[in-house]
Amino acid sequence: MCRSIKTLRPPVIPEKATEEEIRAAALQYVRKVSGFRAPAAHNQEVFEAAVDAIAEATRDLLDGLQVRGAPATATVTA
């Protein structure tokens, strides 16, 4: 596991992960798996597509997790 990727769910972090944190984790994952810190021009498109897909999967995962003992999110109704 890449040590640069941090846990992005409460209670490890107090608030919902930001888009920047999710994107950074996705980028670190793709770098680790591909073995490239920065892709060559001919790999740039597939590299960025992978980062986008991992970021989306991460958002879905974090939105769907139910953490025992975590405070319930308040729902505001109008």
PEPEHU-V327283 format. One record per residue. PSI is psi in radians with two decimals (none if undefined). Layout:
psi = (PSI;PSI)
This chain:
psi = (2.46;2.14;-0.26;-0.28;2.13;2.79;2.33;0.34;2.64;2.63;0.10;-0.76;2.48;-0.47;2.97;2.44;2.47;2.84;-0.66;-0.74;-0.72;-0.79;-0.72;-0.72;-0.73;-0.73;-0.78;-0.71;-0.85;-0.69;-0.78;-0.85;-0.71;-0.45;0.15;2.26;-0.73;2.21;2.70;2.81;-0.68;-0.18;-0.03;-0.79;-0.82;-0.60;-0.88;-0.66;-0.67;-0.74;-0.78;-0.78;-0.73;-0.70;-0.74;-0.77;-0.65;-0.77;-0.80;-0.77;-0.89;-0.65;-0.47;-0.25;2.45;2.00;2.13;2.40;-0.11;2.48;2.48;2.52;2.27;2.35;2.22;2.22;2.56;none)
